[in-house]
Amino acid sequence: MATPTVKVSQRYQIAVPTAARKRLKIKSGDRLLVDIQDGLLILMPEPTDYTRQLAGLHREIWDNAGNYVTSERDAWNDSSKS
């Protein structure tokens, strides 16, 4: 299957292809976020609940946070004994 293309109208509008609308469950009146990254135009459905959308984001950073804090406290305590 060929990659769908869109044509920019004289008013700089585009139509979202049917396959993309169905996969992303985009309906008439929905809002899309627009992002530009490395020369790419990225359209994403705007979340209805940002809290739910961001929940768990970068969870791996926090997995070892307790170990890091403990090691910093230990280093602080060791330096105060000197």
C-alpha positions in Angstrom: 0.0 0.0 0.0 1.4 3.4 -1.0 2.0 6.1 1.6 -1.0 8.5 1.6 -0.3 12.1 0.6 -2.2 15.3 1.2 -2.4 18.5 -0.8 -2.1 21.9 0.9 -5.0 24.1 -0.3 -4.6 27.8 -1.1 -5.7 28.5 2.5 -2.9 26.2 3.8 -5.3 23.5 4.9 -4.9 19.8 4.6 -7.4 16.9 5.0 -6.3 14.0 7.2 -6.5 10.7 5.2 -9.2 8.3 6.1 -6.8 5.5 7.2 -5.1 7.9 9.7 -8.4 9.2 11.0 -9.6 5.7 11.7 -6.4 4.5 13.3 -6.2 7.5 15.6 -10.0 7.7 16.1 -10.1 11.3 15.0 -13.5 12.8 14.6 -14.8 16.1 13.1 -14.2 18.9 15.6 -11.3 17.1 17.4 -8.2 19.2 18.1 -4.7 18.1 17.0 -1.4 19.1 18.5 1.2 20.3 16.0 4.8 19.5 16.5 7.9 20.1 14.3 10.9 17.8 14.9 13.9 17.6 12.6 12.0 18.9 9.6 9.0 16.7 10.2 5.4 17.9 10.8 3.8 15.8 13.4 0.0 15.9 14.2 -1.3 14.2 17.3 -4.7 14.0 18.8 -4.9 16.4 21.7 -5.4 14.4 24.9 -8.7 15.0 26.8 -6.9 14.3 30.1 -3.3 15.4 30.2 -2.8 13.8 33.6 -3.8 10.4 32.4 -1.8 10.8 29.2 1.4 11.7 31.1 1.0 9.1 33.9 4.0 6.8 34.1 6.1 8.9 31.6 9.8 8.3 32.2 9.0 5.8 35.0 12.5 4.3 34.5 14.1 7.5 35.8 12.3 7.1 39.2 13.0 3.4 39.6 16.4 4.0 41.1 15.7 7.3 42.8 15.6 5.8 46.2 19.0 4.2 45.8 20.4 7.5 44.5 19.0 9.4 47.5 20.4 6.8 49.9 23.9 6.9 48.4 23.9 10.7 48.5 22.9 10.6 52.2 25.6 8.1 53.0 28.2 10.2 51.2 27.0 13.3 53.2 27.2 11.4 56.5 30.6 10.0 55.6 32.0 13.5 54.8 30.7 14.9 58.1 32.7 12.3 60.1 36.0 13.6 58.6 
